[in-house]
């Protein structure tokens, strides 16, 4: 009501009050590896665990620098040697950031240069039953997201292209595991209520992958 000349006149206001957007729990950065010099294994999120670089080499990335990886199993078909693996590995996580609770999101930019012989690990924290989560490139250039001790899987139906950048994202929220490729949903799967995603496994980036990986980010709570 607006008072004017001792009379009460109704006053109507049109419009909306702008409220700042509050980021969801799955958008709060926990860890991010951008692979920038001089310390390509450094975590750009304060307090996030650093990675140890094993054999991977710097290259031009999607944004700044990336790291180049090579599948050790193709270096010698007769006697493949896993000691020749190129990867980043995180074995210490005192703050527990590598074991987020749902909802959470894992994303990476990848530039594959070869179809994997078996599979190419993009980001993995454990494998198969008992693992926490993972993004891998399968034989045939299809992408797979996996989650938890029940090994819930969401797999793309179409292959991605070689020698091009692609953003791959795993999101676990509201009982659903969703795989997104280049901003479009590629697959989804239901997450059983009793699925456990915490494990003592190290987080490994790039093992058995051929190509470049950049901007690996884990967000959640």
Helices and strands as residue ranges (DSSP letters): E 2-4, E 7-9, G 25-27, E 29-33, E 52-54, E 57-60, E 65-69, G 72-74, G 82-84, E 87-90, E 104-112, E 119-125, E 133-138, E 143-147, E 152-155, E 166-173, E 176-181, E 184-190, E 203-205, E 211-219
